[in-house]
Amino acid sequence: IWAADDDKWESTNLLEGLSRHAQNHALTFPNCNLSSHNRVFERSHLDVYKDCVTPMEYLLRWCSHGTGYPFYGLYNRKVMKEENISFVFDRDLNYYNEGTFLHRLFLKGKVKFVPDVYITFSTDSNKPDNEKLADDFKKYFVRTLLIYGQSELDEAAKEKIYSTVIDNYTRHLVSLQSEASLQRKMYQKMRALLFRAIR
C-alpha cells in the first residue's frame, strides 16, 4: 500500500475495502479528505471518480483532476508486472516526480475507485519555492504529453487527452507563475512542444 506516515485512516475497514477489488486491478484507491493544520477543509475530494466505469473515463478524469499528486491506495504488484508497469519515478524532479508513473498506470486502465472507504491526508508538506515548482512542472508537463503521444491510443482519444492535459496543466503552471497574462503564451508554447514531439 502507498500511504504517507501522517495520513489518517478514517475507515477501519480500509484495507478490506480496497482488497475486495484488488485482484484484477493494478490500483484500488480510497476516497479522501484534505486537511491543513490538523483541520479538514475538504471532504470526499475524489468523488469526481465515483461515476467512472470505463478505462477512458478514469483516464480523462485523472488528466483533468489534479496535476500529479500521489494516489494513496493499494497496488497489486502482480497485475502491474503483467501490464509492464514499474514503480519508476522522475528522480530528477523535486516535485511531481510520481506523476508520469501514475499517467502510465492510468493509461493501462486497470484502476478502481472505492468511494466508501476514506483516508485524510495533509496538504502541509514541504514544497520547493514557486520558481522551482514551475521549472519542475514544465518538465513534467512535456513528459506527460509525450506519454500519450507515444501511446497506442487512437487519434480521437489522444486529442481528448491532449486538450484535457493542456487546459488543466496550463492553468496550474500559470498559477505557479502568478502571472495570468502568460496563459496564452504558455498554452501556445506547450502546444508547439507537443506537435514537435509527436511528428
Secondary structure, DSSP 8 states (H G I E B T S, - for coil): -B--TT-EE--TTHHHHHHTTTTT-SEEEEEEEEEETTEEEESSTTGGGTT--SHHHHHHHHHHS-SS----BEE-HHHHHHTT------TT-SSSTTHHHHHHHHHHT-EEEEEEEEEEEES------HHHHHHHHHHHHHHHHHHHHTSS--HHHHHHHHHHHHHHHHHHHHHHHT-GGGHHHHHHHHHHHHHHHH-
